[in-house]
């Protein structure tokens, strides 16, 4: 089937605009395929997605994958979910790896938009998005749909989410089996590596420069950047994810989340990835950073039990920061200033590496440094890793030793050795 003239249309809106599908017996799929089977596909898929409404990020990830599957099933394969078998899923994965050019966008846009009080599909939206690296983007290079290639992590995510989706359809007695589970040779789609990829982090030298820049900003403009300095301490010192600093449907981080136990040890309670709560140890340096920030806010140096003051308040207005984008922007400004400082001092290599850094690298950096000196079990619990294998990715002593044993290898023989 030729797809060059078909522009895919979004199916599922944002959480704020979707009805409770468990209160509905039927949904209208006439935009795509006016059949009873398509309506049932849509209803069950909507219920599956609705069950992930507790986390916007999780909902969006699952929506992306199952929406692509429905679009491919209805438009390309011209069938329904009940008809899919193992070989069809393999065809779909091939499609995901190399979709038609007119299904690939060059920027992320909203699926739907408001018009005259109604939600209408955004004609600029596409199921797949080509992207450029952070460095290329800052060099004004544009994304090219012809170079679109999903990462190995993205392909793994597709398999995992679709398998979960088909298991749900089995539980609902809509399907007899899970076609994803029947794919025995996923290795033809997912590469296996014999090495441990290094965690993306900033070096200690870059770390010092970033901190110097932020501390200078805090001295020059405390109203704006005392908060920035505290945020960086949270990301580095407690390995927090950016999403764990802002208010969302899971929780609103508050000062009362810092808690002291009977031994006068301080801990930070956080609700993180997968809606899992954990207690993070608070170091002396982190406690000092907390005291400094609270004094700046006009609060007592230490929080009291149950204090509801937002952990990261808005600079202008009231309440907690709710957008991770705002925090990313603040930290990116600091990275840019540190980059410029390194360039001025002739530290081109460090500057180039820092230019590629993202806010999440701060979490990686904190974990990488601590795993050198702390028991890895302790680091695992503070980081909120599901398994020790994840924590072990941050241990690079074997790589250092391996390189040290090879650095003096010779590629030619000197005359006296001949």
MOGI-V321144 format. One record per residue. N is the residue number from 1. RES is the residue in one small letter. SS is DSSP state (a for helix, b for strand, c for the rest). D_FIRST is the distance of its C-alpha to the first C-alpha in whole Angstrom. Layout:
BEGIN
N|RES|SS|D_FIRST + N|RES|SS|D_FIRST
END
This chain:
BEGIN
1|x|c|0 + 2|x|c|4 + 3|x|c|6 + 4|x|c|9 + 5|x|c|11 + 6|x|c|10 + 7|x|c|14 + 8|x|c|14 + 9|x|c|17 + 10|x|c|20 + 11|x|c|21 + 12|x|c|25 + 13|x|c|27 + 14|x|c|30 + 15|x|a|33 + 16|x|a|35 + 17|x|a|33 + 18|x|c|32 + 19|x|c|34 + 20|x|c|35 + 21|x|a|32 + 22|x|a|35 + 23|x|a|37 + 24|x|c|34 + 25|x|c|33 + 26|x|c|29 + 27|x|c|27 + 28|x|c|25 + 29|x|c|21 + 30|x|c|20 + 31|x|c|19 + 32|x|c|16 + 33|x|c|16 + 34|x|c|19 + 35|x|c|20 + 36|x|a|23 + 37|x|a|21 + 38|x|a|19 + 39|x|a|23 + 40|x|a|24 + 41|x|a|22 + 42|x|a|23 + 43|x|a|27 + 44|x|a|27 + 45|x|a|25 + 46|x|a|27 + 47|x|a|30 + 48|x|a|29 + 49|x|a|29 + 50|x|a|32 + 51|x|c|34 + 52|x|c|34 + 53|x|c|35 + 54|x|c|38 + 55|x|c|37 + 56|x|a|35 + 57|x|a|34 + 58|x|a|33 + 59|x|a|31 + 60|x|a|29 + 61|x|a|28 + 62|x|a|27 + 63|x|a|25 + 64|x|a|23 + 65|x|a|22 + 66|x|a|21 + 67|x|a|20 + 68|x|a|17 + 69|x|a|16 + 70|x|a|16 + 71|x|a|14 + 72|x|a|11 + 73|x|a|12 + 74|x|a|12 + 75|x|a|9 + 76|x|a|7 + 77|x|c|9 + 78|x|c|10 + 79|x|c|13 + 80|x|c|16 + 81|x|a|19 + 82|x|a|21 + 83|x|a|18 + 84|x|c|18 + 85|x|c|19 + 86|x|a|20 + 87|x|a|17 + 88|x|a|15 + 89|x|a|17 + 90|x|a|17 + 91|x|a|13 + 92|x|a|14 + 93|x|a|17 + 94|x|a|15 + 95|x|a|13 + 96|x|a|16 + 97|x|a|18 + 98|x|c|15 + 99|x|c|13 + 100|x|c|11 + 101|x|a|15 + 102|x|a|14 + 103|x|a|14 + 104|x|b|18 + 105|x|b|21 + 106|x|c|24 + 107|x|c|26 + 108|x|c|27 + 109|x|c|27 + 110|x|c|28 + 111|x|c|25 + 112|x|b|27 + 113|x|b|30 + 114|x|b|33 + 115|x|b|33 + 116|x|c|36 + 117|x|c|37 + 118|x|b|33 + 119|x|b|30 + 120|x|b|27 + 121|x|b|24 + 122|x|c|24 + 123|x|c|22 + 124|x|c|23 + 125|x|c|22 + 126|x|c|19 + 127|x|c|18 + 128|x|b|19 + 129|x|b|22 + 130|x|c|23 + 131|x|c|27 + 132|x|c|30 + 133|x|c|33 + 134|x|a|36 + 135|x|a|38 + 136|x|a|35 + 137|x|a|35 + 138|x|a|39 + 139|x|c|39 + 140|x|c|36 + 141|x|c|33 + 142|x|c|30 + 143|x|c|27 + 144|x|c|24 + 145|x|a|20 + 146|x|a|20 + 147|x|a|23 + 148|x|c|21 + 149|x|c|22 + 150|x|c|23 + 151|x|c|26 + 152|x|a|28 + 153|x|a|29 + 154|x|a|26 + 155|x|a|24 + 156|x|a|27 + 157|x|a|27 + 158|x|a|23 + 159|x|a|25 + 160|x|a|28 + 161|x|a|27 + 162|x|a|24 + 163|x|a|26 + 164|x|a|29 + 165|x|a|26 + 166|x|a|26 + 167|x|a|29 + 168|x|a|30 + 169|x|a|28 + 170|x|a|30 + 171|x|a|33 + 172|x|c|32 + 173|x|c|31 + 174|x|c|27 + 175|x|c|26 + 176|x|c|28 + 177|x|c|27 + 178|x|c|26 + 179|x|c|23 + 180|x|c|24 + 181|x|c|27 + 182|x|c|26 + 183|x|c|25 + 184|x|c|28 + 185|x|c|27 + 186|x|a|26 + 187|x|a|28 + 188|x|a|25 + 189|x|c|23 + 190|x|c|27 + 191|x|c|30 + 192|x|c|33 + 193|x|c|36 + 194|x|c|40 + 195|x|c|41 + 196|x|c|42 + 197|x|c|40 + 198|x|c|43 + 199|x|c|43 + 200|x|c|42 + 201|x|c|45 + 202|x|c|48 + 203|x|c|51 + 204|x|a|54 + 205|x|a|55 + 206|x|a|52 + 207|x|a|53 + 208|x|a|57 + 209|x|a|56 + 210|x|a|53 + 211|x|a|56 + 212|x|a|59 + 213|x|a|56 + 214|x|a|56 + 215|x|a|59 + 216|x|a|60 + 217|x|a|58 + 218|x|a|60 + 219|x|a|63 + 220|x|a|62 + 221|x|c|60 + 222|x|a|61 + 223|x|a|60 + 224|x|a|56 + 225|x|a|56 + 226|x|a|58 + 227|x|a|55 + 228|x|a|53 + 229|x|a|56 + 230|x|a|56 + 231|x|a|52 + 232|x|a|52 + 233|x|a|54 + 234|x|a|52 + 235|x|a|49 + 236|x|a|51 + 237|x|a|54 + 238|x|c|52 + 239|x|c|49 + 240|x|c|47 + 241|x|c|44 + 242|x|a|43 + 243|x|a|42 + 244|x|a|45 + 245|x|c|47 + 246|x|c|46 + 247|x|c|46 + 248|x|c|43 + 249|x|c|42 + 250|x|c|44 + 251|x|c|47 + 252|x|c|49 + 253|x|c|51 + 254|x|b|55 + 255|x|a|58 + 256|x|a|59 + 257|x|a|56 + 258|x|b|59 + 259|x|b|61 + 260|x|b|64 + 261|x|c|65 + 262|x|c|69 + 263|x|c|69 + 264|x|c|68 + 265|x|c|65 + 266|x|b|62 + 267|x|b|59 + 268|x|b|56 + 269|x|b|54 + 270|x|b|50 + 271|x|b|47 + 272|x|c|44 + 273|x|a|41 + 274|x|a|40 + 275|x|a|42 + 276|x|c|45 + 277|x|b|48 + 278|x|b|51 + 279|x|b|54 + 280|x|b|54 + 281|x|b|57 + 282|x|c|59 + 283|x|c|61 + 284|x|a|64 + 285|x|a|62 + 286|x|a|60 + 287|x|a|62 + 288|x|a|64 + 289|x|a|61 + 290|x|a|61 + 291|x|a|64 + 292|x|a|64 + 293|x|a|61 + 294|x|a|63 + 295|x|a|66 + 296|x|a|64 + 297|x|c|63 + 298|x|c|66 + 299|x|c|66 + 300|x|c|68 + 301|x|c|67 + 302|x|c|66 + 303|x|c|64 + 304|x|c|65 + 305|x|c|64 + 306|x|c|61 + 307|x|c|61 + 308|x|c|58 + 309|x|c|58 + 310|x|b|54 + 311|x|c|54 + 312|x|c|52 + 313|x|b|53 + 314|x|c|52 + 315|x|c|54 + 316|x|c|54 + 317|x|c|54 + 318|x|c|55 + 319|x|c|53 + 320|x|b|51 + 321|x|c|48 + 322|x|c|44 + 323|x|c|42 + 324|x|a|41 + 325|x|a|40 + 326|x|a|44 + 327|x|a|45 + 328|x|a|43 + 329|x|a|44 + 330|x|a|47 + 331|x|a|47 + 332|x|a|45 + 333|x|a|48 + 334|x|a|50 + 335|x|a|48 + 336|x|a|48 + 337|x|a|52 + 338|x|a|52 + 339|x|a|50 + 340|x|a|52 + 341|x|a|55 + 342|x|a|54 + 343|x|a|53 + 344|x|a|57 + 345|x|c|58 + 346|x|c|56 + 347|x|c|55 + 348|x|a|51 + 349|x|a|50 + 350|x|a|50 + 351|x|a|49 + 352|x|a|46 + 353|x|a|45 + 354|x|a|46 + 355|x|a|44 + 356|x|c|41 + 357|x|c|42 + 358|x|c|41 + 359|x|c|43 + 360|x|a|42 + 361|x|a|44 + 362|x|a|47 + 363|x|a|46 + 364|x|a|45 + 365|x|a|49 + 366|x|a|51 + 367|x|a|50 + 368|x|a|50 + 369|x|a|53 + 370|x|a|55 + 371|x|c|53 + 372|x|c|56 + 373|x|c|59 + 374|x|c|58 + 375|x|c|57 + 376|x|a|53 + 377|x|a|54 + 378|x|a|55 + 379|x|a|52 + 380|x|a|50 + 381|x|a|51 + 382|x|a|52 + 383|x|a|48 + 384|x|c|47 + 385|x|c|45 + 386|x|c|43 + 387|x|c|45 + 388|x|a|47 + 389|x|a|44 + 390|x|a|43 + 391|x|a|46 + 392|x|a|47 + 393|x|c|44 + 394|x|c|47 + 395|x|c|49 + 396|x|c|49 + 397|x|a|53 + 398|x|a|51 + 399|x|a|49 + 400|x|a|53 + 401|x|a|55 + 402|x|a|52 + 403|x|a|52 + 404|x|a|56 + 405|x|a|56 + 406|x|a|54 + 407|x|c|55 + 408|x|c|58 + 409|x|c|56 + 410|x|c|57 + 411|x|c|55 + 412|x|c|58 + 413|x|c|61 + 414|x|c|64 + 415|x|a|67 + 416|x|a|70 + 417|x|a|67 + 418|x|c|66
END
